[in-house]
Amino acid sequence: MSTETPEVALWSAVLLRAMRDASPKPGADLLVQESARRWLVQGGRDFNTVCSFAGFDPDWVRHRARSVQARGWGLEGWSGAAAISQKPTGLRRS
């Protein structure tokens, strides 16, 4: 049974959406794609807030985004877009 609250699930979905938007795909809106990439790599106050509400360390997510960026932004770089749930212990609240 999951202990994740609906609020944490919502903010995690926001991060997942940004990851999907940042990934290259045919017919993608390039402005949306670039905006998502910039948001994930550069961060900022909104990014930090979303990460915190989702229970993630913003520095870890930003580091992960930069790793994916270095490999061409492919969604597989996010480990099937589930990478945010697969991180070192202590970076996600219980």
N, C-alpha and C positions, 0 to 999 in steps of 0.2 A: 504494500500500500504506500502510495506516495505521500510525503508530508509537504509537498510543494503547494503553496497557497495559489488561488486563482490570480492574485496580483503578481506573484513571482512568475507564474506561467505567462501572463500577459507581457511583462517586460522582457522576458526571455524570447518571446515571439518577436518583439521589436528588434532585438539583436539578430535573430535568425533572418528576419526580413531584410535587414541591411546587408547581411552576408549574401543572401540570394541576389539582391539588387546589384551588389558589387561584382558578382560573377559574370563572365562573358557568356552571352547567348545570342543566337540569331534574332534579329528584330528588336533587340533591347533598346530602351530609351537611353541614349548615351548621356544625357544630362542627369538622369536618375542614377545611372551607373557611376558616373564620376562623383556625384554628390555623396553616394553611399561609401565609395572608396575613401574619399577625403574625410568623411565623418569617422570611419573606422580607424584610419591611420593617424589623423591629427587629434582626434578626441575633442575635448572642450567640456564646458560645464554641462550641457545637455547629455553628451555621451557619458560623462561620469555619473550623472544622475540615473540614466537608464541602466547602466551597468550595476550600480549600487542597488537599485530597486529589483533588478533581476538576480541579485545575490552574487555578482561577479566582481572581481577586482579589475578596475578599469585598466590598470597598467598591464595586467596579464592579457586582457582582450586585445588591447592595442598592440602588444608584442606579437600575439598570434596573427593579427591582421597584417602586420608588417612581414611576417614569415610567408603568409599566403600571397601577399603582394609580390614578394621576390620570386614566387613560382608562377606568376602570371594570373593570379586571381581566380584560378579554377575552383569550382565548388568542391572538387575532390580535395583541395588543400584544407578545407574545413572538415575533412574526414566525413564526407557526406552531410555536411552542414550540422553535424552533431558535436563538433569539436568543443563548443563552449561548455558542454556538460562533461567533457573528458579532460580535466586539468589537474594539476597537482593539488594535493590535499591542503586545505586551509584557505583556499581562494574563493570558496563558495560557502556562504552561510548555511547552516543546517535549518 
